[in-house]
Amino acid sequence: YKPAEVKGKLPAVLVVHGHWAGARRDPVVQARCLGLVQLGFVVLAVDAFGAGERYSQPARGTYHGALYGSTLWPVGHTLLGLQVYDNRRAVDYLSTRDEVDGKKIGITGASGGGNQTMYAGALDERIQAVVPVCSVGNYQAYLKAACCVCEVLPGALRFTEEGDVLGLVAPRALLVINASRDAYQFSPQQAEISMERAQSIFRLYTAADKIRHRVFESGHDYSKPMREAMYGWMAKWLKNQGDGTPISEPEIKVESADDLACYGEGERPETFTLLPQFAAREAKALIEKANRLTPRHAEDWDSTRSFARTELTKLLGGLPKPPRAVVKLDRTQTGEESLTTAGRINSEGDLLIPFVLAERPKRPEQQPIALVLHLDGKTKAVQHGLSTALVKKGWLVAAPDLRATGDQRPSGDSVRTAPDHNSTEHALWIGRPLPGQWLFDIRQMLDWLVQQPNRDPKRLAIVGLDQAGPLALLAAAILHEQITAVVAWNSFTTFMTDRSYADGTRMAMLVPGILKVGDIPHLAAFSAPKRLVLANGVNPLGQRLGERVFRDAMKFTSDVYKAFKATERLSLLGDSRPDDIAAIL
């Protein structure tokens, strides 16, 4: 957007949208663009990565979060980070424009756009005026709410809070706008906590006049009064006009979305990089790098694996020291073919992990143990055909409700098609991805199980059903001294996808940066030379792989077992039944 008459160089404002249905072309977003340009600013409005015309199938109301935006996590990128990169490039572009004064650039946006505004303003010192709207609260407030993938900064609470990020804007100009009836995480009360911290930082720079907090009687919006407050702020700090108080909005008329389209129907180039395709490209490079670690002999892999375990533990947030196990068992229930006992074991702090034990009425003297995992909880795990088959073979089956699963699943945890959206993001904020927390629970269960009389610690299997398959592999990789056999049943064989993950995919398993350690075949190879059964593999879209494709996908794992001369201890089964797995174990 350029003023009708341009004389000399003008200040410019980068306008970033949030989760409005029309992205940069939405009437709410257009309104501030049109207001700014009529007040003498050059304006650049961009579609965020994965939104608007940058979505796989452009349409109103598309969403770049949940299982779409999280395709970036395994490769170590975040949607937030790529938005910061995009907005830096937008400032680069504005600075090349003949009509733009590169020393007078501002940025504003609301909701997710306000989030972009805060981070771009904090990290790009070329931006002189920063106005986030209906987005500022504090990180701890996010732990009680849902937020988009584009707002998640993994591990942030390990090193900072939002007030410090706002403080990075100092001594440049910052106006924070909140709405009185906004959601908890964006509420004026939560924003005030961050503002107090930021104001103290601005005072250190003797720039107290360059930070202001305005609260409007409104819901989540970028309303006309909010826009007028922003106009006044931009005029003061980018044009040296006025005192920063609101400026009345000129009359505006929004354009049709079609008129603002960069591409007509079917005109977008096939080479246009979409978010999942970018993630797949990055994933491919990381997987190729990991594949180059194929060992020539067992000692090769022992060295590689030792370093990788350390890195993997870091990615998972570390494993705190466990408490002494305290277990309460309920009365044993007698069924036709098995005995079941419910119980609870202590985990971290005051957390309790419910579990079920299942076994034959007549147990062997030294009973093998199978810890069976399902991300829908203990009931799904213990009722699975593989658990039934193991009990028939004399195994003790232990099935826990890992935290945030089964009966412990938080209410309202799902967003769109991601069933564990909120609990996954909350775990990332504190720098402890859920799989790392689950490993703590698993270790606590294993430590207790092997101490029970008549159990055989030399036959301790961990079984991951469906999406818990990768979790079983992670457990075997990190808790390798306890586990003697591993099963991943009906589990996906790679984190790499050039499309959104299948509906129902657990976001928790998309650990940020995990592909920097390795893909599923590399994680599986950590188990060598132990008994490893990989059965009925699927791709990230949930489609079952044929046996040949499955074996090709797991070639790295096979090569590692060959290096250990232990190929007989690796079973790759493209189409198997529970009884087959129980017989192998």
N, C-alpha and C positions, 0 to 999 in steps of 0.2 A: 504494500500500500504506500503510495507517494502522494503528498499534497499536490493539488492542481498546479500550483506555481512553486517552483523550487529556486531559491536564490541562495547561492553559497551552500555550505555544508549544514545539515540539519541533524539534530539528535534523533536517535532511533530506539525503538522498543521491540524486543523480541516477545511475542505473545505465544505462550504455550498453553495447550488445552488440558483439561482433565478428562473425566469419564463422561463427557457429554456425548450424546448419541451421534452427533455429526462431526466429531473431532474438530479440526481447525475450521471446518465450514459450518459448524453449528451456529444458530442465531445468537446464542449467549456469548460465544467466542467472537463472532463477527462484530458484535456491538462495541466491544472495547477497541477492536482494530479500527473501526470506522470513527469512533469518537476521537481516538488518538491522532489519526491522520488529519482530521479536520482541525485539530489543535496545533498542527504544524510538525508532527513527528513522522518520520519514516517508520513503517511497521512491517515486521516479518512474522508471519504465522506459519508454523510447521506442524505436520502430523507427527505424532510420537511414533517411535518404532513399534510396529505391530498394531497401529491404530489407523483409522481413516483409510486413505488410499494405500497405506502400507500394511494392511491386513491381507490375509491370504485370499479371502473372497470379500472385497470391499462392499459394505452395506451399512446402513444406519444401525447403531446399537451393537456393533461388534465389540468384543472385549479382549484385550491383550494380556489379561492376567491368568490366574489359575493354571490349567494344564497347557496353556499356550505359552505364556511368558516363562513358565518354569522349565521349558526345554533348554533354557540358557544355564540353569544351575549346574548340571553335571560338568559342564566345560569350564566352570569357574567364573562365568560372567553373571551379572545381575541386570535386570531390566532397568533398574535405577541407574546403574553405572553407564549403560549404553545411552540412556537419555542424557546424562551429563555430557557424554562425548558428542552426541548429536547437537546439543545446544552450544557447546564450544565451537563446533564447526559452523553453526548458524551465525555466531558472533564473528568468526573468521570471514564468512561471506559478507555480512553487513559491513565489515571494515574495508572490504574491497570496493564497495559502491561509491561512486564519485560524489553522490549527494549526501553521504553519511559522514558525520563527524565521529570517528572511531573512538574518541575520548569521551563521548557522551552517549552511552548505550545503557538502556534499562531493560528489565525483564519483569513480566508479571504473568500470573496464571492462577486458577482456582482449583481446589481439590487436588487431584493428582497433578494438575498443572502448577498448583501452588507448591507442591512438593518438589517438582522440577525446578521451580523458581528459587526455592531456598538453597538447593544443592548447587545449582549453576551459579547463583550469586555468591555462595560461600567459596567456591573453588575457582572462579574465573574473575580475576581482579580487574579485567577490562570493563566489567559491568559495574556501573556507578550508582544505579538506583534499583532497588530490589523490593518488589511488592508481592509477597505470597498471600493468597486469599483463601480462607476456609480450609486451611491445611495444617497450620501450626498447632501443636499440642505438646506432647512429650513422648519419648520412646516407651516409658513404662506404661503409659495409657494404652499403647497399642496391645499390650498383653491382656487387655480386657475387651478387645474389640476385633473386628475383622478389618483387614486392609488389603489393598491390591498388591500383587507381586511387585509392581513398579515402585512401591513404597518401602519395601523391605531392604534393610541394610544388615546383612548377616553379621552377627557378633557385635553389633554396635554397642550394646549395653556392657560389653567387656571393657570398653575404653572411653565412652563418651555419653553425653546426653544431648538432646536437641538444642538446648540453650547454648551449648558450646559451638554447635554448627552455625546457629544464627550469629554468634559472636565472631565467626570468621569473616562476616561481611564488614565489620568495623575496619577502618573508619568511614567506609562508604555508607550511602543512605539506605535505611531499611524501614519500611512501613509494613507492619503485620496487621492483617484484617481478619477478624473472627466474627461469627454469627452467633447470636444469643441462643438460637434453638438448634444448633448444630449437634452432630453426634458427639458422644463422650470424648473420643480421642482428639477431636478438633474443638472442643468446648473452650470458651473464654477462660474458665477456671484452670484447665490443663495448660492452655497457652501461657497463662500468666506465670506459671512455674518456670517455663523456658525464658519468658521475657525478662524476668528478674535477673536471671543469670546473664543473658545477653546485654542487658542495660549496664550491668556492672563492668562488662568488658568494654563497652562503648565509652564508659567514663574513664577507663584507663587510657584511652586514646584522646581524651578531652573532646569527645564527639557525641555528647549526650543529646545534642539537638538533632542528630542524624538518625535517631531511632524513635519510632512512635508506634503505639498500639491502639487500634481503633476497633470497637465492638459495635456491630449494627444489630438492630432488632430484625431478625431474619432467620430463615432456615438456611440450609446448605445451598449457596448461590454465588453468583457474581452480579449482584443487583446494580441498578442505576446509582443509588447512593454510594455503593462501594466503588463503582467505576469513577464517580466524581471525586472521591477521596484520592484515588490513584492518580487521576489527571493532575490534581493539585500538587501531589508529591513529585511526579515526574517533571512538571513545569518548574518547580523550585530547584531541583537538583540537577536537571539536565539542560534547562534553559535559563536558569537564574531569574525566573519570573515568579512573583508572588511570595507568599510566606508558608506554602505547603498546605494551606487549607483547601477544601474542595473547590473545584471549578465546575460550573454547570455544563452538562453534556450538550453538545450541538445536536441538532436534529439529524437523525440517522435513518437510513433505509437499508435493511440487509439484502444481500444478493441471494439468488437461488443457489442451491448446492451444486447444481449442474454447471452453472456459470463459473464456479470457482474450482471445478475439477481440473486436475493436471492431465488426466487421461480420460478419454471417452470410453464407452463400453468396449471392452476387448482390446484396447489400445496399449495397455501397460506392457512393456517389453517382457518377454519370457525370462530374460536374464535379470530382471529386477529382484534384488535380494530381499526375501521375506524373513521374518524372525526365526521360524523353525529351520529354515534353510541355512541361515547364518549359523545357528547352533549346530546343525549337522556338519557343516563345513569345518567348524572348530573341533567338533568331536572326532571327525575323521582324522585330522592331523594329530590329535592326542593319541588316538588308538594306534595309528601307524607308528608313532614314537614308542608306545608301550610294546608293540609287536617286535620291535627291534631288540627287545630284551630276551628273546627266546634263548634259553640256555643251551650250551653244548653238553654240560654235565651237571650233576646234582649240586655240586659246590657253587657253581655259577648262580643257580637259582636261590640257594641259601643266602648268599650275599645280597642279591637283589631284594629278596623277600624281607630280610631284616631291616633294610633301610625303608622299604615301602610300608612295613608295619608301623614304623614310627610316624611316617607322614600320614598314614591313614588314621592313626589314633588322634593326631592333631586335628585333622579334618572333622572328626567325630566329636571334638570338644574335650577330649581326654576322658580318662576313667578315674573318678575319685575313689578314695580308699573305702572299701565296703565296711558296713557295720557287722557286728556279730549277728548271725541269723537267728531270728526269733519266729517260730512257726506255730500257728494254731490250726489244728485239724478238727474237722467236724466228724460226725458219726459216718461210718462207712455204709454205703448203700449196696445191697446185693442185687445184681441183675441175673438174667438167664445165663450169660456167658462171661460176665466180668464183675469185678468189684470196683466201685468208684468212691473216692473220698475227696471232698472239697476242703480247701484250706486257704490260709493267707500267710504271706511271708513279708517281713518288713523290707523296705527298700531304702531310698534316701529320705532323710528327715522323717516326716510322719506319714510318708507314702506306704501303703500296703498293696501288695500284689496278690489278687485272688488267683487260685489255680485249682485244677482238678487232677487227681491221680486215677489212672485206670489200669487194672491188671487182672489176670486170671485168678479164680478162687484159689488155685493151687499154684504157688509160685516156685520156681527153681531155687536151689540153694544159693546160687550166685546169679542174681537177676540183672540182665542188661537194662539200661536206662535209655529212653528216647524222650528228649525234650522237643515237643511238637509245637510249632509256632504258626499262628494264623492271625492276620491283622484285623480280622473281625472278632477275635477273642477266643477264649478257651473252649466255649461250647462248639463253635465251628471246628476247632482243632480236634477235640476229642471225639466228635461224631464223624469225622472224615474216615473214608474207607481205609486209608493207610494206617491210621491209629488203630482201627479195628483189627486189621491184619497183623500189626505188631503185637497187640495184646494176645491174639491167638497163638503167636509164636513164642509167647512167654515173656515179652518185654513189659517193663513198667513204663507206661506212657504218662508224662507230666505235661499238662497244657496250661500255660499262664494267660491271664489278662494283662499283657504288658501295659504300662501306663498309657492312657489316652486311647486304649482299644477295648473292645468288648464292653463289659458293664462299666468300664471306666472311661468310655468315650464321652468327651464333653458334649453337652447339648449345643445345637446350632453350629456344629463343627464344619459343615460342608459349605462350599461356595461353588455355584455353577455345578460342574460335574466332578469336582475334586472333593472326596468324602472327608479328608482330614486337613482341609485347607488351613483353618485357624490354628489348630494345635501345632501343625508343621511350622507355620510362620512364627508363632510365639517362641518355639524352641530355637529358631534361627536368630531371633532378636537377642537371646541371651548367650549365643555362641555355643549351644549344645544341641546339634541336630537330633531329632528323635531317635534315629538308629543308635547314636552314641548313648543316649539315655536308656534305650532298650537293652543294650549290651550290659549296662549296670544291673538291670533286673535279671537278665539271663545268667550273668555270673553269680548273682546271689542265689538263684534257684539251683544252679549246678553245684555250688559249694555245699549247699545243704543236702542235695540228693545223694552225692557220693559219700556223705558221712553216715547215711542210714544203714542199719544192719542188713546183711544179705544182699546188698547191691554190688554190682560188679563195675568198679570204676574203669576197668580196662575195656569195657564195652559201653561207651557213652556216646550216643548219636544225637545230633541236632538235626531236626527236620523242618524245613521251611516250605509251607504249603502256599501255592499261588504267589501273591506278591511278597510273602515273607521269605521266598526263596533267596533273594539277595541278602536278606538279613541273616539267614543261616550261614551263608558264605562269609559275611563279615564277622560273625561270631567265631567261626572256625579260624579265620585269619588272625583275630586279635586274642581270642581265648584258646589258643592252639594247644596249650599244655594239658587242657582238660578233655578236649573233644577228640574222639577217636574215629568217628565216621560222620559223614555229612550227606544230607539229601536235600535237593532243591526240586520240588515237584510243580510242574505247570507254571514255571517261572520265566520271566523274560530273559533274553539272552544278550541284550545290549541296552545301553542307555541312549544310543544314538537314534534319532529320528528326524526326518525332515518335515514332519507334520506334528500337530498337537498330539500329546499322549492320549491313549484311549480313555474314554469316559470311565470313571471309577478308579483310575490310577492313583495310587497313594503318593502324594507329593513328598511325603516324608522320606521315601527311598531315593529321591532325587537330590542327594547330598551335594551341596555346592562344592565344585572342584574335584569330585571323586574321580573323574576321568584323568586327572593329572597323576593319579596313582594307577588306574587301570579300569578297563571295562569288565563286564561280567566274566568273560573267559579268564582274565588275569586274576580277578578276585578268587575265582574257583581254583586256580592253580596254586593259591596259597596253601591249599589243603594237602598237596602232594607230600609224601606218598600215601597218605591215609586213604581209607575207603571213601570214595566219592561217587554219589549217584546223582546224575542230572537227567531228569525225565520230563518228557512232554514239553519241551521248550516252546515259548511263544515270542513274538516280536513286540515292540512297544505299542503296537496298535491292537494287541490282544489276539493276534491270529496265530494258530498252531503251525509250527514249522514241520515240514516233512523231514524224514529221518536223515536224508543226505544233506539237506540245507542245515539241519541242526548240527550234524557232525562237522560240517564246514565251519559253522559259526563258532564252534568250540575247539577249533584246531589248536589254538595256543595252549589250552589246558592239556590237550592230548600230547603236545610236544613236550610239555614239562614232565608229564608222567613217563614219557619215553626216556627223558634224561635221567629219571630216577629208576629206570628199569622196573616200573610198577604199573604197566598198562593194564594188568589184570585187576588192579584195584580201582580202575576208573570205568564206570558204566555210563554210556551215553545212550539213552533209550528214547527213541522218537515217538513210540506209541506203547505205553506200558500200563499195567494194572497195579493196584495196591499190593496184591499178593506177590507180584514179581519183585517189588522193592523189598518187601519183608523177607523174601527168600534170599535175596542178595545180602542183606544185612546179617 
